């Protein structure tokens, strides 16, 4: 791997994506105001979208921006403002003694283990595609066609199941968040 | 030539670690949900990297389904946060200790 030169553009795209992702992720952890955390989350999500485009997942990058940065973060912001919890959480206090140190240790070990695993394993790569009949991964509009073909043929049942899942989730959210009318009248 | 997928895999591992650390240490339920999203995105990034390495669109289909499940999870999760906030006037998980033995 050493000695191979990568195109300057690809390296630049990777560095941009990595910076967006890591700065945003650290921001989610470090800031105390939940609204700022949601803004940092958007930054990370955009970084992931950049990484998706760089790896020829164009459709997923678009969905990432629309669904994650659009819908999910807006939902977060809506709940933050609806509840009025945009006051600060004391990040300095540590109610459980040693919680942070233990969490840091566990996470550090996990990440180190993942990277060691990555460095020591060998993967088969090349034209191994099963779901596209051996065709290489397409980019641009070809990516949408490939993904659509896979979703509506091989993964059709899973796709239909997600439709049911979404309906159940929406009904569940309404039931959970609905104000009980009887309780309201009692209180009034 | 594009950068090797291993670079993106390391980036995803670090992102997963940051998300896990936040989930373990922060106490606001909303921030914990955001950290969960970070971890899900790290896994999505891994899926896409392997999809490129193996030149197989199945990894991208998995990411598609992960996104759908994540959207459903956030909807229900935030519904629960709203319901808890109505009862207890807080979103801090430290103060939700009714089920403590």
Interface residues (C-beta under 8 A of the other chain):
Chain A: X1 X4 X5 X6 X7 X10 X11 X14 X17 X18 X21 X22 X25 X26 X28 X29 X34 X37 X38 X41 X44 X45 X48 X51 X52 X54 X55 X56 X57 X59 X60 X63 X64 X67 X68 X71 X72 X75 X76 X79 X80 X82 X83 X85 X89 X91 X95 X99 X100 X103 X104 X106 X107 X108 X110 X111 X114 X115 X118 X123 X124 X125 X126 X127 X128 X129 X130 X131 X132 X136 X137 X143 X146 X147 X150 X151 X154 X155 X158 X162 X165 X166 X168 X169 X170 X172 X173 X174 X175 X176 X177 X179
Chain B: X1 X2 X3 X4 X5 X6 X7 X8 X9 X10 X11 X13 X14 X15 X16 X17 X18 X19 X20 X21 X22 X24 X25 X26 X27 X28 X30 X31 X33 X34 X35 X37 X38 X41 X44 X45 X48 X49 X51 X52 X53 X54 X55 X56 X57 X58 X60 X61 X63 X64 X65 X67 X68 X69 X70 X71 X72 X73 X74 X75 X76 X78 X79 X80 X81 X82 X83 X85 X86 X91 X92 X94
